[in-house]
């Protein structure tokens, strides 16, 4: 009975070591990826903000085109054509845009008021 318990404990220990090694590797890769995203995002860049599925219908757009107006650490403040979105977003929530709306290119941020993300997504439709 003692021998069977020993081999089971050894297998468990080895599995735990492998799991922790993989988890650590994935965390490191995620940190590197986030750091690269953070370095790529600059104030004045255009980005798409993902609109959550509860905030849209099946026919509504999935991305809200925005411009980065402020940046602190891993978070950015965004403005769309209808206003400045009143919360900070992490850079992993942003998606690169293949085309930028004309109104967004010539946007005057000083004239905009703060709005919520839900309001911005509804006005964009």
DSSP file (Angstrom, degrees, kcal/mol; ACC not computed):
  #  RESIDUE AA STRUCTURE BP1 BP2  ACC     N-H-->O    O-->H-N    N-H-->O    O-->H-N    TCO  KAPPA ALPHA  PHI   PSI    X-CA   Y-CA   Z-CA
    1    1 A X     >        0   0    0      0, 0.0     4,-1.7     0, 0.0     5,-0.2   0.000 360.0 360.0 360.0 -40.8    0.0    0.0    0.0
    2    2 A X  H  >  +     0   0    0      1,-0.2     4,-1.7     2,-0.2     0, 0.0   0.861 360.0  53.2 -63.0 -37.2    2.8    2.4    0.8
    3    3 A X  H  > S+     0   0    0      2,-0.2     4,-2.0     1,-0.2    -1,-0.2   0.892 106.9  51.2 -66.7 -40.7    4.5    2.0   -2.6
    4    4 A X  H  > S+     0   0    0      1,-0.2     4,-1.8     2,-0.2    -1,-0.2   0.894 109.9  49.7 -64.2 -40.2    1.3    2.8   -4.5
    5    5 A X  H  X S+     0   0    0     -4,-1.7     4,-2.1     1,-0.2    -1,-0.2   0.876 108.4  54.4 -66.2 -36.2    0.8    6.0   -2.5
    6    6 A X  H  X S+     0   0    0     -4,-1.7     4,-2.1     2,-0.2    -2,-0.2   0.926 108.3  46.8 -64.3 -45.9    4.4    7.0   -3.2
    7    7 A X  H  X S+     0   0    0     -4,-2.0     4,-2.2     1,-0.2    -1,-0.2   0.875 111.7  52.0 -67.0 -35.0    4.2    6.7   -7.0
    8    8 A X  H  X S+     0   0    0     -4,-1.8     4,-2.4     2,-0.2    -1,-0.2   0.910 109.7  49.3 -65.3 -41.3    0.9    8.6   -7.0
    9    9 A X  H  X S+     0   0    0     -4,-2.1     4,-2.5     2,-0.2    -2,-0.2   0.881 110.2  51.1 -65.2 -38.1    2.5   11.4   -5.0
   10   10 A X  H  X S+     0   0    0     -4,-2.1     4,-2.4     2,-0.2    -1,-0.2   0.909 110.7  48.0 -65.9 -41.9    5.5   11.6   -7.4
   11   11 A X  H  X S+     0   0    0     -4,-2.2     4,-2.5     2,-0.2    -2,-0.2   0.920 112.8  48.9 -63.9 -43.6    3.2   11.8  -10.4
   12   12 A X  H  X S+     0   0    0     -4,-2.4     4,-2.4     2,-0.2    -2,-0.2   0.915 111.2  49.6 -61.3 -43.8    1.1   14.5   -8.7
   13   13 A X  H  X S+     0   0    0     -4,-2.5     4,-2.2     2,-0.2    -2,-0.2   0.916 111.7  47.9 -62.5 -44.6    4.2   16.5   -7.8
   14   14 A X  H  X S+     0   0    0     -4,-2.4     4,-2.4     2,-0.2    -2,-0.2   0.907 111.4  50.8 -63.3 -42.4    5.6   16.2  -11.4
   15   15 A X  H  X S+     0   0    0     -4,-2.5     4,-2.5     1,-0.2    -2,-0.2   0.896 109.8  50.1 -62.9 -40.5    2.2   17.3  -12.8
   16   16 A X  H  X S+     0   0    0     -4,-2.4     4,-2.5     2,-0.2    -1,-0.2   0.904 110.3  50.2 -64.6 -41.2    2.1   20.3  -10.5
   17   17 A X  H  X S+     0   0    0     -4,-2.2     4,-2.2     2,-0.2    -2,-0.2   0.924 112.1  46.8 -62.6 -45.1    5.7   21.3  -11.5
   18   18 A X  H  X S+     0   0    0     -4,-2.4     4,-2.3     2,-0.2    -2,-0.2   0.916 112.5  50.5 -63.1 -43.7    4.8   21.1  -15.2
   19   19 A X  H  X S+     0   0    0     -4,-2.5     4,-2.6     1,-0.2    -2,-0.2   0.932 111.6  47.0 -60.2 -47.4    1.6   23.1  -14.7
   20   20 A X  H  X S+     0   0    0     -4,-2.5     4,-2.3     1,-0.2    -1,-0.2   0.872 110.7  52.7 -65.0 -36.9    3.4   25.9  -12.8
   21   21 A X  H  X S+     0   0    0     -4,-2.2     4,-2.1     2,-0.2    -1,-0.2   0.929 112.4  44.6 -63.3 -45.6    6.2   26.1  -15.4
   22   22 A X  H  X S+     0   0    0     -4,-2.3     4,-2.4     2,-0.2    -2,-0.2   0.908 112.8  51.1 -65.5 -42.3    3.6   26.5  -18.2
   23   23 A X  H  X S+     0   0    0     -4,-2.6     4,-2.3     1,-0.2    -2,-0.2   0.909 110.7  48.8 -62.8 -41.8    1.6   29.0  -16.3
   24   24 A X  H  X S+     0   0    0     -4,-2.3     4,-2.3     2,-0.2    -1,-0.2   0.904 110.7  50.8 -63.8 -41.7    4.7   31.1  -15.5
   25   25 A X  H  X S+     0   0    0     -4,-2.1     4,-2.3     1,-0.2    -2,-0.2   0.905 111.2  48.1 -62.9 -42.2    5.7   31.0  -19.2
   26   26 A X  H  X S+     0   0    0     -4,-2.4     4,-2.3     2,-0.2    -2,-0.2   0.885 110.6  51.2 -67.2 -38.6    2.2   32.1  -20.3
   27   27 A X  H  X S+     0   0    0     -4,-2.3     4,-2.3     2,-0.2    -2,-0.2   0.909 110.8  48.6 -64.1 -41.3    2.3   35.0  -17.8
   28   28 A X  H  X S+     0   0    0     -4,-2.3     4,-2.3     2,-0.2    -2,-0.2   0.920 111.2  49.6 -64.1 -44.0    5.6   36.1  -19.0
   29   29 A X  H  X S+     0   0    0     -4,-2.3     4,-2.4     1,-0.2    -2,-0.2   0.890 110.8  50.6 -62.4 -39.2    4.5   36.0  -22.6
   30   30 A X  H  X S+     0   0    0     -4,-2.3     4,-2.7     2,-0.2    -2,-0.2   0.910 109.3  50.5 -65.4 -42.4    1.4   38.0  -21.7
   31   31 A X  H  X S+     0   0    0     -4,-2.3     4,-2.2     2,-0.2    -2,-0.2   0.914 111.8  47.7 -61.5 -42.8    3.4   40.7  -19.9
   32   32 A X  H  X S+     0   0    0     -4,-2.3     4,-2.3     2,-0.2    -2,-0.2   0.918 112.3  49.7 -63.9 -43.6    5.7   41.0  -23.0
   33   33 A X  H  X S+     0   0    0     -4,-2.4     4,-2.4     1,-0.2    -2,-0.2   0.919 111.7  48.1 -61.2 -45.0    2.7   41.2  -25.3
   34   34 A X  H  X S+     0   0    0     -4,-2.7     4,-2.5     1,-0.2    -1,-0.2   0.880 110.5  52.0 -64.4 -38.0    1.1   43.9  -23.1
   35   35 A X  H  X S+     0   0    0     -4,-2.2     4,-2.1     2,-0.2    -1,-0.2   0.904 109.8  48.8 -65.9 -40.5    4.3   45.9  -23.0
   36   36 A X  H  X S+     0   0    0     -4,-2.3     4,-1.8     2,-0.2    -2,-0.2   0.910 112.3  48.7 -64.7 -42.1    4.7   45.8  -26.8
   37   37 A X  H  X S+     0   0    0     -4,-2.4     4,-1.8     1,-0.2    -2,-0.2   0.919 110.7  51.2 -61.6 -42.9    1.0   46.9  -27.2
   38   38 A X  H  < S+     0   0    0     -4,-2.5    -2,-0.2     1,-0.2    -1,-0.2   0.892 110.3  48.5 -62.7 -40.3    1.6   49.7  -24.7
   39   39 A X  H  < S+     0   0    0     -4,-2.1    -1,-0.2     1,-0.2    -2,-0.2   0.825 110.2  52.4 -70.0 -31.3    4.7   50.9  -26.6
   40   40 A X  H  < S+     0   0    0     -4,-1.8     2,-0.4    -5,-0.2    -2,-0.2   0.841  93.7  82.1 -73.6 -33.2    2.9   50.9  -29.9
   41   41 A X     <  +     0   0    0     -4,-1.8     2,-0.3    -5,-0.1    50,-0.0  -0.602  59.8 172.6 -79.6 126.1    0.0   53.0  -28.7
   42   42 A X    >   -     0   0    0     -2,-0.4     3,-2.1    26,-0.0    26,-0.3  -0.923  42.5 -87.6-130.0 156.4    0.7   56.7  -28.7
   43   43 A X  T 3  S+     0   0    0     -2,-0.3    26,-0.2     1,-0.3     3,-0.1  -0.433 116.7  30.3 -61.5 131.5   -1.4   59.8  -28.1
   44   44 A X  T 3  S+     0   0    0     24,-2.9    -1,-0.3     1,-0.4     2,-0.1   0.249  89.5 128.6  99.6 -10.9   -3.1   60.8  -31.4
   45   45 A X    <   -     0   0    0     -3,-2.1    23,-2.6    23,-0.1    -1,-0.4  -0.430  57.8-124.1 -74.7 152.6   -3.2   57.2  -32.8
   46   46 A X  E     +A   67   0A   0     21,-0.2    51,-0.4    -2,-0.1     2,-0.3  -0.791  37.7 164.8 -96.7 140.8   -6.5   55.9  -34.1
   47   47 A X  E     -A   66   0A   0     19,-2.4    19,-3.0    -2,-0.4     2,-0.5  -0.983  34.5-119.9-151.2 157.2   -7.9   52.7  -32.7
   48   48 A X  E     -AB  65  95A   0     47,-3.6    47,-2.3    -2,-0.3     2,-0.5  -0.880  21.3-148.5-101.4 133.4  -11.1   50.7  -32.6
   49   49 A X  E     -AB  64  94A   0     15,-2.5    15,-2.5    -2,-0.5     2,-0.2  -0.887  24.2-117.8-101.5 126.9  -12.8   50.0  -29.2
   50   50 A X  E     -A   63   0A   0     43,-1.3     2,-0.6    -2,-0.5    13,-0.2  -0.445  20.5-141.9 -67.6 128.3  -14.7   46.8  -29.0
   51   51 A X        -     0   0    0     11,-3.1     5,-0.1    -2,-0.2    -1,-0.1  -0.828  24.8-121.0 -90.9 120.1  -18.4   47.3  -28.3
   52   52 A X    >   -     0   0    0     -2,-0.6     3,-1.7     1,-0.1     4,-0.2  -0.240  19.0-116.8 -62.1 148.8  -19.5   44.5  -25.9
   53   53 A X  G >  S+     0   0    0      1,-0.3     3,-0.9     2,-0.2    -1,-0.1   0.738 113.3  60.2 -63.9 -23.3  -22.3   42.3  -27.3
   54   54 A X  G 3  S+     0   0    0      1,-0.2    -1,-0.3     3,-0.0    -2,-0.1   0.699 102.7  54.3 -75.9 -16.1  -24.7   43.4  -24.5
   55   55 A X  G <  S+     0   0    0     -3,-1.7     2,-0.3     2,-0.1    -1,-0.2   0.333 112.7  40.7 -96.5   6.6  -24.4   47.0  -25.8
   56   56 A X  S <  S-     0   0    0     -3,-0.9     2,-0.2    -4,-0.2    66,-0.0  -0.945  71.9-123.9-146.7 166.0  -25.3   46.2  -29.4
   57   57 A X    >   -     0   0    0     -2,-0.3     3,-0.6     4,-0.1    -2,-0.1  -0.435  47.0 -89.5 -99.4-178.0  -27.7   44.2  -31.6
   58   58 A X  T 3  S+     0   0    0      1,-0.2    -1,-0.0    -2,-0.2    -5,-0.0   0.790 127.0  45.3 -64.9 -27.3  -26.7   41.7  -34.3
   59   59 A X  T 3  S+     0   0    0      2,-0.1    -1,-0.2     3,-0.0     3,-0.1   0.583  91.4 100.3 -94.4 -10.1  -26.6   44.4  -37.0
   60   60 A X  S <  S-     0   0    0     -3,-0.6    -4,-0.1     1,-0.1    62,-0.0  -0.372  84.4 -94.2 -73.6 154.5  -24.7   47.1  -35.0
   61   61 A X        -     0   0    0     60,-0.1    -1,-0.1     1,-0.1    64,-0.1  -0.302  22.3-144.6 -65.5 153.5  -21.0   47.6  -35.6
   62   62 A X  S    S+     0   0    0      1,-0.1   -11,-3.1    -3,-0.1     2,-0.4   0.638  80.0  54.1 -93.3 -17.4  -18.6   45.7  -33.3
   63   63 A X  E     -A   50   0A   0    -13,-0.2     2,-0.6    58,-0.0   -13,-0.2  -0.951  65.0-151.1-123.7 139.7  -15.9   48.5  -33.2
   64   64 A X  E     -A   49   0A   0    -15,-2.5   -15,-2.5    -2,-0.4     2,-0.2  -0.940  26.6-129.9-104.9 114.5  -16.2   52.1  -32.2
   65   65 A X  E     +A   48   0A   0     -2,-0.6    16,-0.4   -17,-0.2     2,-0.3  -0.470  41.3 165.2 -67.7 131.1  -13.6   54.2  -34.0
   66   66 A X  E     -A   47   0A   0    -19,-3.0   -19,-2.4    -2,-0.2     2,-0.4  -0.863  34.0-130.8-139.6 169.5  -11.7   56.4  -31.5
   67   67 A X  E     -AC  46  79A   0     12,-2.4    12,-2.0    -2,-0.3     2,-0.5  -0.980  28.8-118.5-123.7 140.8   -8.6   58.5  -31.1
   68   68 A X  E     + C   0  78A   0    -23,-2.6   -24,-2.9    -2,-0.4    10,-0.2  -0.680  36.6 168.5 -79.9 121.7   -6.2   58.1  -28.2
   69   69 A X  E     +     0   0A   0      8,-2.7     2,-0.3    -2,-0.5     9,-0.2   0.652  63.6  17.8-109.2 -21.0   -6.2   61.5  -26.3
   70   70 A X  E     - C   0  77A   0      7,-1.3     7,-2.1   -28,-0.1     2,-0.4  -0.985  60.1-164.6-146.9 154.9   -4.3   60.5  -23.1
   71   71 A X  E     + C   0  76A   0     -2,-0.3     2,-0.4     5,-0.2     5,-0.2  -0.972   9.7 172.2-146.2 128.6   -2.1   57.7  -21.9
   72   72 A X  E >   - C   0  75A   0      3,-2.7     3,-2.7    -2,-0.4     2,-0.1  -0.959  64.5 -55.0-136.8 117.9   -1.1   56.6  -18.5
   73   73 A X  T 3  S-     0   0    0     -2,-0.4     0, 0.0     1,-0.3     0, 0.0  -0.319 122.7 -14.7  53.2-117.1    0.9   53.3  -17.9
   74   74 A X  T 3  S+     0   0    0     -2,-0.1    17,-1.7    -3,-0.1     2,-0.3   0.296 123.4  84.0 -98.1   9.7   -1.2   50.6  -19.5
   75   75 A X  E <   -CD  72  90A   0     -3,-2.7    -3,-2.7    15,-0.2     2,-0.3  -0.849  55.4-165.4-118.5 151.1   -4.4   52.6  -19.8
   76   76 A X  E     -CD  71  89A   0     13,-3.1    13,-2.6    -2,-0.3     2,-0.4  -0.938  16.4-137.1-131.3 153.8   -5.7   55.1  -22.4
   77   77 A X  E     -CD  70  88A   0     -7,-2.1    -8,-2.7    -2,-0.3    -7,-1.3  -0.932  29.8-159.0-108.4 134.6   -8.4   57.7  -22.6
   78   78 A X  E     -C   68   0A   0      9,-0.5     7,-1.9    -2,-0.4     2,-0.4  -0.807  14.4-161.6-119.7 154.0  -10.3   57.7  -25.9
   79   79 A X  E     -CD  67  84A   0    -12,-2.0   -12,-2.4    -2,-0.3     5,-0.2  -0.997   7.5-169.9-130.5 139.5  -12.5   60.1  -27.8
   80   80 A X  E >   - D   0  83A   0      3,-2.9     3,-0.8    -2,-0.4   -14,-0.1  -0.566  47.5 -86.5-113.1-176.3  -14.9   59.3  -30.6
   81   81 A X  T 3  S+     0   0    0    -16,-0.4    27,-0.1     1,-0.2     3,-0.1   0.680 126.9  48.7 -68.8 -15.1  -16.8   61.6  -32.9
   82   82 A X  T 3  S-     0   0    0      1,-0.3    31,-0.3    38,-0.1     2,-0.3   0.584 123.5 -54.3-100.5 -12.2  -19.6   62.1  -30.4
   83   83 A X  E <   -D   80   0A   0     -3,-0.8    -3,-2.9    29,-0.1     2,-0.5  -0.946  64.7 -57.7 161.7 178.5  -17.5   62.8  -27.3
   84   84 A X  E     -De  79 114A   0     29,-2.4    31,-2.9    -2,-0.3     2,-0.3  -0.793  54.0-122.0 -89.5 124.8  -14.8   61.8  -24.9
   85   85 A X  E     - e   0 115A   0     -7,-1.9     2,-0.5    -2,-0.5    -7,-0.3  -0.534  19.8-134.7 -72.9 128.7  -15.5   58.4  -23.4
   86   86 A X  E    S+     0   0A   0     29,-2.5     2,-0.3    -2,-0.3    -1,-0.1   0.032  74.9  58.9 -83.4  28.7  -15.6   58.9  -19.6
   87   87 A X  E    S-     0   0A   0     -2,-0.5    -9,-0.5    -9,-0.2     2,-0.3  -0.976  80.1-107.3-147.7 163.9  -13.5   56.0  -18.5
   88   88 A X  E     -D   77   0A   0     -2,-0.3     2,-0.3   -11,-0.1   -11,-0.2  -0.653  30.5-157.4 -91.5 148.6  -10.0   54.6  -19.0
   89   89 A X  E     -D   76   0A   0    -13,-2.6   -13,-3.1    -2,-0.3     2,-0.2  -0.945  16.9-119.8-126.6 145.7   -9.3   51.5  -21.1
   90   90 A X  E >   -D   75   0A   0     -2,-0.3     3,-1.9   -15,-0.2     4,-0.2  -0.533  29.7-116.2 -79.6 154.0   -6.5   49.0  -21.2
   91   91 A X  G >  S+     0   0    0    -17,-1.7     3,-1.3     1,-0.3    -1,-0.1   0.735 111.2  67.8 -65.7 -21.6   -4.5   48.7  -24.4
   92   92 A X  G 3  S+     0   0    0      1,-0.2    -1,-0.3   -18,-0.2   -58,-0.0   0.632  91.2  63.3 -74.3  -9.9   -5.6   45.1  -24.9
   93   93 A X  G <  S+     0   0    0     -3,-1.9   -43,-1.3     2,-0.0    -1,-0.2   0.567  89.4  91.6 -83.7  -9.4   -9.2   46.4  -25.5
   94   94 A X  E <   -B   49   0A   0     -3,-1.3     2,-0.4    -4,-0.2   -45,-0.2  -0.583  57.1-163.4 -92.8 149.5   -8.1   48.3  -28.6
   95   95 A X  E     -B   48   0A   0    -47,-2.3   -47,-3.6    -2,-0.2     2,-0.1  -0.981  27.0-110.0-128.4 140.0   -8.0   47.0  -32.1
   96   96 A X        -     0   0    0     -2,-0.4     2,-0.4   -49,-0.2   -49,-0.2  -0.413  32.4-131.1 -67.2 144.9   -6.2   48.5  -35.1
   97   97 A X        -     0   0    0    -51,-0.4     3,-0.1     1,-0.1   -51,-0.1  -0.816  13.8-162.1-101.0 137.4   -8.3   50.1  -37.7
   98   98 A X  S    S+     0   0    0     -2,-0.4     2,-0.3     1,-0.3    -1,-0.1   0.748  86.3  21.5 -84.2 -25.7   -7.9   49.4  -41.4
   99   99 A X  S    S-     0   0    0      2,-0.0     2,-0.5     0, 0.0    -1,-0.3  -0.998  72.1-148.3-141.7 142.3   -9.8   52.6  -42.3
  100  100 A X        -     0   0    0     -2,-0.3     5,-0.1    -3,-0.1   -54,-0.0  -0.936  27.1-113.2-113.4 130.1  -10.5   55.7  -40.2
  101  101 A X    >>  -     0   0    0     -2,-0.5     4,-1.4     1,-0.1     3,-0.6  -0.305  22.7-125.0 -59.9 143.5  -13.7   57.8  -40.6
  102  102 A X  H 3> S+     0   0    0      1,-0.2     4,-1.4     2,-0.2     3,-0.1   0.862 109.8  57.2 -57.4 -39.5  -13.1   61.3  -42.1
  103  103 A X  H 34 S+     0   0    0      1,-0.2    -1,-0.2     2,-0.2    -2,-0.1   0.847 105.0  51.7 -63.1 -33.2  -14.8   62.9  -39.2
  104  104 A X  H X4 S+     0   0    0     -3,-0.6     3,-1.1     1,-0.2    -1,-0.2   0.835 103.4  57.4 -73.5 -32.8  -12.4   61.3  -36.7
  105  105 A X  H 3< S+     0   0    0     -4,-1.4    -1,-0.2     1,-0.3    -2,-0.2   0.893 114.8  37.1 -64.2 -39.5   -9.3   62.5  -38.6
  106  106 A X  T 3< S+     0   0    0     -4,-1.4    -1,-0.3     2,-0.1     2,-0.2   0.003  87.6 144.3-102.3  27.4  -10.4   66.2  -38.3
  107  107 A X    <   -     0   0    0     -3,-1.1     2,-0.8    -5,-0.1     3,-0.1  -0.475  42.0-149.5 -73.5 132.6  -11.8   65.8  -34.8
  108  108 A X    >   -     0   0    0     -2,-0.2     3,-1.1     1,-0.2     4,-0.2  -0.887  10.3-169.9-101.6 103.3  -11.4   68.8  -32.4
  109  109 A X  G >  S+     0   0    0     -2,-0.8     3,-1.6     1,-0.3    -1,-0.2   0.796  78.3  67.4 -66.7 -30.6  -11.2   67.2  -29.0
  110  110 A X  G 3  S+     0   0    0      1,-0.3    -1,-0.3    -3,-0.1    -3,-0.0   0.779  98.2  53.3 -62.5 -26.5  -11.4   70.5  -27.1
  111  111 A X  G <  S+     0   0    0     -3,-1.1    -1,-0.3     2,-0.0     2,-0.2   0.498  91.8  99.2 -86.4  -4.3  -15.0   70.9  -28.3
  112  112 A X    <   -     0   0    0     -3,-1.6     2,-0.2    -4,-0.2   -29,-0.1  -0.531  59.9-144.6 -91.9 150.8  -16.2   67.5  -27.1
  113  113 A X        -     0   0    0    -31,-0.3   -29,-2.4    -2,-0.2     2,-0.3  -0.677  32.4 -93.5-103.1 163.1  -18.1   66.6  -23.9
  114  114 A X  E     +e   84   0A   0     -2,-0.2     2,-0.3   -31,-0.2   -29,-0.2  -0.582  48.5 172.6 -77.7 137.1  -17.7   63.5  -21.8
  115  115 A X  E     -e   85   0A   0    -31,-2.9   -29,-2.5    -2,-0.3     2,-0.1  -0.931  31.8-103.8-138.0 162.4  -20.1   60.6  -22.6
  116  116 A X     >  -     0   0    0     -2,-0.3     4,-2.4   -31,-0.2     5,-0.2  -0.406  31.4-113.0 -82.2 164.2  -20.4   57.0  -21.5
  117  117 A X  H  > S+     0   0    0      2,-0.2     4,-2.5     1,-0.2     5,-0.2   0.890 117.8  53.0 -63.0 -40.3  -19.4   54.1  -23.6
  118  118 A X  H  > S+     0   0    0      2,-0.2     4,-2.1     1,-0.2    -1,-0.2   0.923 110.5  46.9 -63.2 -44.1  -23.0   53.0  -24.0
  119  119 A X  H  > S+     0   0    0      1,-0.2     4,-2.5     2,-0.2    -2,-0.2   0.917 112.1  50.9 -63.0 -43.5  -24.1   56.4  -25.2
  120  120 A X  H  X S+     0   0    0     -4,-2.4     4,-1.7     1,-0.2    -2,-0.2   0.903 110.9  47.8 -61.9 -42.0  -21.1   56.6  -27.6
  121  121 A X  H  X S+     0   0    0     -4,-2.5     4,-1.1     2,-0.2    -1,-0.2   0.871 112.7  48.8 -69.3 -35.3  -22.0   53.2  -29.1
  122  122 A X  H  < S+     0   0    0     -4,-2.1     3,-0.2    -5,-0.2    -2,-0.2   0.892 112.3  48.0 -69.9 -38.9  -25.7   54.1  -29.5
  123  123 A X  H  < S+     0   0    0     -4,-2.5    -2,-0.2     1,-0.2    -1,-0.2   0.814 105.6  59.7 -70.2 -29.6  -24.8   57.4  -31.2
  124  124 A X  H  <        0   0    0     -4,-1.7    -1,-0.2     1,-0.3    -2,-0.2   0.831 360.0 360.0 -68.4 -31.8  -22.4   55.7  -33.5
  125  125 A X     <        0   0    0     -4,-1.1    -1,-0.3    -3,-0.2    -2,-0.2   0.494 360.0 360.0 -70.2 360.0  -25.1   53.5  -35.0
